[in-house]
Amino acid sequence: MSVANEDRSFLHVMRRVAAEHGVVTEVLGKGWIIRFTKGGIVRHAYGYSLDLNSAATHQLACDKAATGEVLAAAGVRHVPHLLFLHPSMARYAPHAGNWARMLKACDDFGWDAVIKENAGTGGRGVMRVRSMLELEQATYSLFSQTASLALAPYVDAAIELRFVMLDGRCELAFSKERPFVVGDGQRTALELLAERAQSEGFGRDLRRLIEEYEPDGVRHLATVPPRGSRFLLNWRHNLGQGAVATLVVPNAQPEALALAEAAAAALNLRFGSVDILLASSGPTVLEVNAGVMMEYVARSLPEGDALAERVYRRAFSLMFA
């Protein structure tokens, strides 16, 4: 769901809540930055991040490999992300090259790995690699856009949970469930998807799925799923790429909730979210986010706007506590 900065639910909520607290707002950067002023106190929002986390916590959460290092040191179960730097960075962070270590990592991961920008968001540029050629293609492609990559094992998980955390407490939890079609053994996934779009209409979820498809996803649609099989249209769980959010009672997932709390504590995260994969081996932390983006929740769930506003209200009040 692509939303212009000036039309973000977050921006509207912040303006409304600030006015109720007698806080003056100034919108900068075409809606991406908000300056809050009350008396001699000035606070900011940048993107979906509020003036609550320390600079170090924010940087750690934005760095997938660094997040993994901190979680490992704290004994928090997580998906490891190995850092690889562009060769041009060797003059600043000396290394002997990437290929040998990349190949060893893929061997260790059983040649089913995920490679991504180390500081990327939204699932864009995230690629699954299952051969040496795919690894090489993905690495060249990503290094043309960024100076640092993260390589992680692919974890097969039916559901990913997101826990929105505020000062050690879970304020909201929801699952991210991927879209699928049911195979008939004759038609491709694309044909089945077209039939679904024709019967259901081209709604928000399908629009997001198609608009944000990565090249590997397009190739995936040429598959003919076996009759009666549940064929996932995207292996990624990102809401921005077609997954659907469903509210979850946090206490209904006690092990995952405890893991989210431990991850937030390990990074000293005051306000942010923790993504947990529900894998067959048990829940494991995938990523930690220092910003809390709830546009999809606000616009697609029943009473989603009220839920998002409740979370943002509590976070806002802490900025001026």
PyMOL commands that set and color helices and strands:
alter all, ss='L'
color gray80, all
select helices_A, chain A and resi 5-7+9-20+29-31+55-62+64-73+87-91+99-108+132-143+189-200+204-211+215-220+239-241+250-252+254-266+295-300+304-319
alter helices_A, ss='H'
color red, helices_A
select strands_A, chain A and resi 24-28+33-38+41-46+49-50+82-85+113-117+127-129+148-153+157-166+169-177+180-182+230-232+244-247+271-279+282-289
alter strands_A, ss='S'
color yellow, strands_A
deselect
rebuild
show_as cartoon
